[in-house]
């Protein structure tokens, strides 16, 4: 739009990155609509001269000294925590699970989701809502969905509790509410059993009416949790899903900087710092407008 000669490289056969994973869930119809519009806008830009190369894994040699400005939007790297006995259970990283259309192995009835952020809670709810599975969500933070805006957080919690539904109809609410353990962590596995360290002083997990105070604001009325005040809890887990945060996939960005591959080199979105969609879009927009 500003007259630059632009080339877009994408390692898959489609644009949208992790949004495609989120769009696998029925409750994320808004994401599917966004992706459709994104593809429509891309097609218009291609007609205006945008060059796109799909199924292309870029190396420094491919772009070194060939562009004036390079924007690295390479996402994040995920990992599975090293937990005792992990090899004895069926498990998957949640993004890979979504990529495979939430395919559930035969015989799975009880699912444990590790991670109490937006991804873990949405996937946990979707499994209960779409596949009628027994779901438990475990998060290490003192509250579920700590970085989600209040309106979205409240709606998600109401639905997980079985007190709300995507349609707003009572008949569509979960018949089996999701069990949730905040301020807790999985300490080991054995067979299809998971053992949790649950903090006995934790807040109630479901408080959709409560506005969370930002972490950078001191709350003199809130007491710190005693990390030693825990009890061990045993759960059945036929399948374990890890919805833990990832780290920036910034290896290409760092290599390009090292080789001084262009006049301007930027890292955008999760490859700079893991965050939400709004943050990635505004970050990209600000940089693009100031080149």
Secondary structure, DSSP 8 states (H G I E B T S, - for coil): --S---EEE-SSSSS-TTHHHHTTSGGGHHHHHHHHHHHHHHHHHHHTT-EEE-S----HHHHTTT-SEEEE---EE------BTGGGS-EEEHHHHHHTTT---TT--EEEEE--SHHHHHHHHHHHHHH--EEEEE-SSSSTTTTS-HHHHHHHHHHHHTS--TTS-GGGS-SS--EEESSEEEEEEETTEEEEEEETT---S--TT-----TTS--TT-----TT-EEEEEEE-SEEEE----EE--HHHHHHHHTT-SSEEEE-GGGTS---HHHHHHHHHHHHHT-
